[in-house]
Amino acid sequence: MKPYPFTAVVGMPDLRLALVLSSISPAVGGVLVRGEKGTAKSTMVRALAGLLPGVDVVDACRFSCDPVEPDPACPDGPHTEGSPAHRRPARLVELPVGAAEDRVIGSLNLERALADGVTDFQPGLLAAAHRGLLYVDEVNLLHDHLVDTLLDAAAMGRATVEREGVSVSHAARFVLIGTMNPEEGELRPQLLDRFGLTVEVASSRDPELRVEVVRRRLAYEADPDGFAGQYAAADAELAADIEAAQRLLPSVKLPDDALRQIAEVCASFEVDGMRADIVTARTAVAHAAWAGRTEVTTDDVRVAARLALPHRRRRNPFDAPGISEEQLEQALQDAEPEGPGPDDDGPGSGGPPEGGEAPQSESGGQEPSGGGKNGGDQKPVGAGEAFRARRFEVKGTGEGAAGRRSRAITDNGRTIGVQPAGTKDGRPHLLATVRAAAPHQRSRGRSGAGLVVRPQDLRFARREGREGNLVLFCVDASGSMGARQRMREVKTAVLSLLLDAYQRRDKVGLVTFRASGAELALPPTISVDAAASRLDGLATGGRTPLAEGLLEAARVLRIEAVRDPLRRPLLVVVTDGRATSGADAVQRARQAAGLLAGNVTSIVMDCESGKMRLGLAAELAEHLGAEHVPVAEVAADTLAGAVRTHLSGRAA
């Protein structure tokens, strides 16, 4: 089946342009595509491969060396001048979210290294993507260490494998393209910055455009070859334009006036570092080549800034990437003595995307919560500025997804032991393997310099690192929480814990209880932004159904234990400890706490304030077997100050 034609994709001009510019100049650094599910992100990326010019590669080279300039360190080399070569289409290599590190960067055959003394390197996906495209769908769900590996290779143009004193390096120059749904979690800012361009895509609300999308998709599914044939000429013309722009690219000049505009725009948006200026300059040069010009103009800088800066501007936690068009135009005018240049009507014109601008962040909005049935609701109170929160851990040692919170047995970390082959995949442990094979050398008839190694001799490192957890917030939203501006302090503390969860790669969920019941305000998700948005719109009012809140939290944890059994939970109960809803409210709350005690690591964040305190949250913590933490002690610097005071008192 032929892939969906690139020119048949309806709409999304910004995405189309970003992909084309990255193809013209791979030095731009690739593209990150952000958008809701079902917006044809993957379809357009996969269609791009058919537009790229073919590449000449050395025969029998697994690393796609260029016969004109072969890699001198190629593991399959060295390649002599005039080595036989052939031409093949550019590759689109897809990296699965669950891929192991050895599958990505390649692996060394430890058995052959010990027995024969040779370096038998099996190339990975980075080698396959050399001089082509590397596509990572749902890149935000990829483990951090794999993302770091990808971005380092994309930046350096080389991939290096280090295993037990053996090092192999090979060229790995590719266009990195990632797609993600922000609802499923964000990338860390330092990883966002490593992508050259970013594009926000959303489904059009225009009925006519949606009808055309469905019509084309159904036609493609009915006759893929015939449908592709209808757009073959348009795709071929676009491919020829890309190849022409690649040839023109070295001749494009970047004048000082344009460079000054780039610096003015980047300074205006308060971007961190200099990568934004460099990427914007490269993108502007690529856009000029795409438009058939040999000198960068204001229009090229405008388009480049709109694609290169949204994910790099300085912003508050949980704010979505984006830039102000008015601020961009003002910055361009400030750096342009004679005013902005004329509009560009070239093939890469950077006009506004069809269907309106990219959606703005809604994390700062306030959605009324509750309704008329819970009378007495108070207007939602905003949170203050987030602070660095203490790190709370789950007890024991887990085996969950890699993260930065609790101790766990992971693929990366410090070596704490060895394990035999077949128990769990991991990095080979050279010394342990040699020790296992050494006693059997005589019986195996060893005669040469190398060891005779059998598969049962292989030993692998057992490593301890950190894992991400499920942090489930159970928040009291009753009327008592709205008194004395208490809710503002509570929201600030919870927001700070959410920011901490984001940095530690946790899953989060939100249960709220008020009036006569509890609800799951946010099912467990990787999207910490969504939790922050729900928290911001949380209203207060009514009585305090503490028992119902704890029971709802227990139900959520049971379900999540089936869905994601390796991810251990951390329950954070945010309350003043009161239980006032229904008959025997206090007794039922104690019984609900007893169901959770001993089964889950819990924290009770005590929100009680004022001189007259009942200490009910501390009693709840005892029944839960939880750590009792006053809301004022959630901040990391508060804990450090308390420790210093305690130590100085002991010293005195």
N, C-alpha and C positions, 0 to 999 in steps of 0.2 A: 504494500500500500504506500502510495506516495504521500509525503508530508503535506500538511495544509500550506497553501501558497502564502508567502509573506504579504504580497499585495492584496490578498483577499480579506485580510483582517480589517474589520471596519473600525474607524475611529482611532483613538490613542495616538495622536500625532507626536506627543512628547516622547512616548516610549519608542516609537518607530525611529525618531530622530536620534535618541540616545544610543540605541543599538547600532544604527548606521555609523555614527561618529566613533564609537568604540571599535567598530570593524575597520574604519579608515585609519585610526591611530590607536593601536593596542596600548600605547604608553599612557593613554588617558586613565586606565586603571579599572575598566570594567563598569558594570551597571548593577545597581540594586533596585529591584522593582518591588514597590510596596503597594498592596491593594487587597481588597476584599476577595473572597473566593469567587470563582466563576467569572473572572474578567478576562480570560484568554491570555494571561501572562505567559503560561508555559507554551501555549500554541504559537505565539509570536516568536519566542526565543528559539523554539525548535525549528521554526521556518527560516530563521536567519542563516542557518548553516548552509542552506542551498544557494545562498547569494554570494558566498565568499569564493574568491578565486582559488583554484587548486594549488597544491604545494608540491615542489620537487623534493624527493627524499632519497637518501642513499639506500640501495637495495639491501635487504636483510638487516637493516638497522631498526631495532625495536624502539629507538628514541627519536625517530623522524629527523635525523640530521640533514641539514641543508647541504647538498653536494658542493655548493659554491663556498660556503663558510661553515664547515663541519665543526662540531664541538670538540676541541682537543682533548677534553676529559671524558668523552663519551665512553660508557662501560663496554659498548660494542666496538669501539674504535681501537687504535686510531684509524681514521679513514684517509686514504691517500688521495692526492689530487687526481681527478678524472675517474673516481670510483663509479661503477655502474649505478645509475639512478633511474627513477621512474616518477611519474606524476600521478598524484591521487587527489581526490576531493578533500577539502578541509573537514576535519572531524568535529562533531559535537559530542563531547563526553559528559555523561550525566553521573553525578555523584550521589548515591543513595544516602538518606539521612542516617541510616544505621550502619554505614560502612565502618570497618575497623581501620585503625591507623595504618597497618601494614598494607591494606588494600589501597589506601590513598597514596602513600609515598613509596611503596615497594617494600620488599622483604629480602633478607639474606638467608640462604640455606645454611644453617649452622652445622648440619651433618657433613656436608661437603667441605665446609671451611675447616673442620677438625680432622676429617679423614684424608682429604686430598690436598689441603692447604691452598685451595682456590676460592676466589670470591665469586660465588654464584648468586647474582642479583636478579631478582624477578621484578620487573618494572611494575609500577602501580598506575593509578588513574592520572597522576600528574604527568607521567611520561607519555601516556596515550593522548593527553590534551595538548602536548607541545605543538605550537604553531597552529592551534585551532581554538575551539571554544570549550570552556569548562562550565557546565551548568549545574547549579545547586538549587534544587527546588526546596522550599521551606528552610532556607539557610538559617533562620532564627532558631530552628529546632536542632541544629547541628551542635555537637559537643564543642565546647570552647577551644579545647586543644587542637581539634581538627580545623576549626575556623582560623586559628592562629597559624597553623601550618599552611593552609591555602593562601592566606593573605601574605605571609612571608615569601612564599614561592612566587606569587604574582608580583610582589614588589621587587624581589631580587632577580627574578628570571631564572632561578636555579632551585633544584630540590636536592636536599642532602639527607642521607640516611646514615645514622651512627648506631652501630650495634656492637657492643663488647669489643671496642678497640678497632673495629673495621669501619671504614668510611667510604661511601660511594656518593658521588655527586654527578648530576646530569642537568642539561638545560631544560627549563620548563617555562617557556614563554607562551602565555595563552591569554585570551580574553575571558575574564571571570565575570559570570553573570549569575546573580542570585535573585530569587523571588521569595516573597514572604507575605504572610497575612498578619498585619499588626495586632489583630485580635488574639493571636496565639502567642504573643510575646515579642519584645523588642530585642534588637541587638545592642550590645554595650556601645557607648559612644565611641570608644577607641577603635572598635571594629567597624562601626559605621564610617568612620573617617577614612578607612583604608579602601573603601569603594570609591572609584572615581566619580561616578554620576549616580544620581538617584531620581526615580520617577514615581509619582503617586498616580495610580490608576483607579478608576471607579466605573461601575457600569452606568451607561447613559440612562437618563430618565426620559429621553425622547422616544415615544412609541414607534415612530417611523424607523429610527435607527435600530431599535431592538428587533423590529420585524425583519429588517434586512440581515441582521446577525443570525437569527434563527433560520431564515430562508437559505442563506449560504451554508450554514452548518448541515442542514438536512440534505442539501444538494451534494455536499462533499461525502457524507456518509452513504448516500445512495450510489454514487459513482465517483470514487476518489480519483481515479486516473483521468476521467473525463473532466471533472471539475478542475483538477490541476492544469489540464491542458488549456482551459479557458484563460488562465492567468500566466501561462508559461512565457508569453511575449513580454508582459509587464514585469515579471520577475527577472527575465534576462536583461531587459533595459535597465532595471535598477542595479543589477549586478555589474553591468558595464559602467554605470555611473560611479559605483563604489570603487571599482578598479581604476578608473580615471582619476578619482580623487586621491587614491593612494599614490599614484604616480606624481600628482601635482603637489602633494604634501611637502616634500623637501624644499620646494621653491617658495613656499608661503613665508612672508616676512611679518614679524611682529614689531611694529614701530613703537617708539618710546611713549607716544601718546596713548596707545592702546594698553601698553603695560601699566601706565600710570592709572588708567581707568580701572584696570583689574585690581590694583593695589587699593584704590579708593573704595571700590565696592566691597572688597574683603574686609577692610578696616571698618566700613560702615556697619557691617553685620557682626562685628566683633568675633570673628572666627579665631579659633585657637591654632597656633602654629602657622607654618608657611605652606603646608601641603595644599590648602585651598587655592592659594595664588598660583601654584605650579599647575594644578589640575585645570583650573580655569583658563590659564594661558594655553595649555595643550589643547583643550577643547575648543577654544576660540580659533586656533590655527586649523584644527580639523574641520570646523564649520566653514571657515573661509575656503578651504580646499573643496569641500562639498558643494559650496555655492559657485565654484569655478573662479575664485579670486586668488590673487597672489599676494594680497596684503590684508591684514586683519582690520576690520572696521568696528564701529560702535555696535552695530547689529550682531556681529559675531560675539562680542563681549557680553552683550545682553543675553543671548541664548545660552552661552557657556555658564554665566552666573546663575541662571535659572535652573540649570541642571546640576551644577557642581556645588552649590552652597546650601540648599535646604537642609541637608543632614549635618552640616558643619557649623551652623550658626550657634552662638551661645544661647542656651535656653534653660528653663527651669526643668527639674525632674518631671517626667511623665508628659511633657509637652511634645506634641507630634512635630516632626520636621516640617519646615515650610518657610517661605520668605515673603515679605511684603513687596508687591509690585511697585507701589508708590515709593517705598524706600529705595528700591533698585533704580528706578528712573531718576530719583533725586541724586543718588550717588553718581550715576552716569553723567548727569548734567553738571555736577560739581567738578568733575574731572575733564569735561569737554568744553574748552574755551569758546567754541563757536556753535554750541548747541548740539543736540543729538543728530545723528546721521539719518539719511533717508531710509524708509522701510525697505526691507530686502524681499524681493520677489523670487529669489533663487529656489532651487529644489529643497533646501534645508531651512526654509524660512521659519523663524522661531516665533510664530504668533501664538496666541493663547490656545490651549487645548480645546478640542470640541467638547461641548457639553459643560463648559464652565471651568473654573479653576479647581485645583485639587482640594479636597475637603479639609477644612481647618480643624484644629484640635478641639475636641469637646471635653477634654479633661478638666477645663476650668469652669464648665457650665454647671448649673445646679438644677437637678431634676427633682421636682417635688415628690416626696415619698409619702406613702400612706394614702390617705383619702378621707372622705367624709365619715367612713365607718369608725375610724379611730379619732373621735372628736378630741379637741384640745391639742392638736398637733402644733408644734412650734416651727417657725421658719428655719430651714437649714442654716447652720452656722459654718462659715468657712474655716479651714485650717490655717494655722500660722506657718512660718517657715520651717521646713524640715531640718532635722539635725542628725548627726551621726549617732546611730542607736547601738546599744550593746548587742553583742552576738550571743544569742541563746541557742543552745545545742540540744539535739535529741540524745538521750542517754544510750550508751553502748556503741557498738560498731556495726554499721550497715553495709549493704552492697548495692545501693541505689545509683541513680544517674549522677554523673560527675558534677560537682558543684563546689561550694565554698563554705558550707555550714558545719555539718557534723562529720565525725570520723567514719571512714568507710574503706572497704577493700575496693580499690579502683585500678584502672589500667595505668594510671600515672600517679607518681608520689614516691615516697621513700620505700626502699626494699626492706621488708621485715621478715622474709623467709622465702622458702622455695616450695614448689609443688610439682608433682610428676605430670608427665604428659597425659592428656585426656581429662584432667580434672577441670581445667579452665584455660582458655587461650590467654596468651600474654607474651611478654618479651622473654626470649630465652635467657637463662642464667648460665653463663659460660662455665664458671668454676664448678657449680653443682653438677653440670652435665659431664665435665671431665672426671669428677670424682665418681660419678655413677658408672662411667664406662671403663675407668682405669683398671679395676680388679679383674675384668674379663678379657684383657688383651691377649694373654697367653692362650687361653682356651679358644679364642677366636682366630688364632693363627696369625697374629699381627706380624708383618715382616718389613713394612716400610716405616717412614718417619711419622706418618699421620696416625691418628687413633682410628680404631675400628669401632664405629658408633652405630648403635641400633636405635630404632625409634623409641624403645622403652627406656633408653638412657636419658632422653631429653628431659631437662628440668626447666621450669619457668619461674620467673620472679613473682613473688607474692608482694604486692605493693599496697601501702596504706596512704590514702589521701583524704579528700573531703567530698561529701556528696551534697546534692540539693535535696531539700525536704518539701513536704506539703505543710505550709503554714496556714492553718485554718483559724481565722479570727471569728470569735463569737462575741458580738458587740451589743451591749445594753443600750437600747435607744428609747428607754422609758422617760417619763416626765422628769424624774429626779436627776437625770443626766444633763438636762438643759438648764439647771439652776446655776447661778453664779458664773456664767460663761464657762462652765465645766466642759461642755461639749467641744469648745474650741481647743482646749488643752488636750482633750482625749483624741480629737481628730489629728492634731499635730503629732502626737506620739505614735498613733497608728500609721499615719502617713510616713513617718520616719522609719518605722518597722517595715513598711511596704518597700520603701527605697532600699533598705537593707536586704530584703528578700530579692529584689530585682538584681542587686549586685552579687548576691550569692547563688543566683540561678535556681530559685525555689519556685514551686507551684504555690499559688495562693487561692484561698476561698474565703467567702464572707457570709456569716450567719448573723442575722439581727433578730432581736426579740423586744417586743413592746406590746402594750395594750393587753391582749388576751392570748397571743400566740407568737410563734417564731417563723421565720422564712429564710430560705436560702437565697440571699440577695445576689450572690455570684457563685456559681458552681466552680470547683477547683479548676484552675486554668494557669497557663504560663504567662498570660497577659496581666502583668501587675498594673498596667495603665488602666485596665478596665476596673480593677479593684479600687484604684484611687478615684476614679470617676464616680463609682457607686458610693464610696465613702463621702465624697464631697457633697453629694445630694441627699445625704441621710438626714431625715428630720427626726425630732424627738416628740414624745407625748404618750400619755396613758400610764397604766400600771406596769409592774415589772414581773413578767412571767419567766423567772430565772430557770425553773425546771424545764419549761418547754424549749428554751434556748439550748440548754445542755443536751436534752434528748435529740434535738434536731442536729446538733453538732455530732453526736454519737452516730446518728443515722448516716450522715454524710461521710464520716470516716469509715464506716462499715462498707459502704458502696465503693469508696475510693480504694479500699484495701483489695477489692476484687479486681478493679480496673487497672491499678498500678501497684502491684503487691510489693515491689522492691523499694518504693519511695515511702520512707517512714514519716509519720505525721508529727507535727508540733502544734498543740492547741493553745491559742492565746485567748483567754477569757477576759474581756474588758468590761468591768462592772464595779459598782460600789458595794456589791454583795447583798443588796436588798432583794427580797422575794415577797411581792405583795399582791400577786394576781391569783385568784382562785382560792378554794378552801385548802387548808393545810399547805400553803405555798412553801413555807420554810422546810417542812418535812419532805415534801416531794422534791425540792431542790437538793436536799441532802442525799436522797435516794438516787437521783439522777447523777449526782457527782460520784456516788459509789460505783455506778456502772462504768465510769471512765477511769476511776482510780486504778493504777497499776497496769492499765492497758495502753496508755498513751502518755508521752511526756507533755506536761501542761504547765502553763504560766498563768497566774491570775494578776492582771494589771489593775491595781487598786486605784479607783478614780475618786475615792472619798476625799473631801477637802474640808477645811474649816477647823475651828478649835474643838468642837464637840464631835468626836468620831466614835462610831459604834464598833469598828473592827470586824464588820461582817465579811469583808473580802478576805481577810486573813483566815477566818474560820472556814470559808469556802475552799481556800487553798489547802487547808488541812484535810478536808474531806476528799479533795481531788488528788492529794499527794503531789501537789503542784508547788512551784516556786512562787512566793508572794513578792511582787514588785510594785511599789508605789509608782504612780504615773510620773512623778517628778524624778524617778531614778532610772528611767528608760534610756536616757542619754548616756553615751559612753563616757564623756568627760565627767559626768556626775559620779559615775561609779569609780573612775580613777581618783577623783578628789576624795571620795569617801575612804578608799583604800589608803591613800596617802595620810589622811587624818588619823586613821586607825593605827597605822604603823608609827607615826610620829608620837601618838599617845603612848604606845607600848614602849618606845625608846625612852620617853621621859620617865 
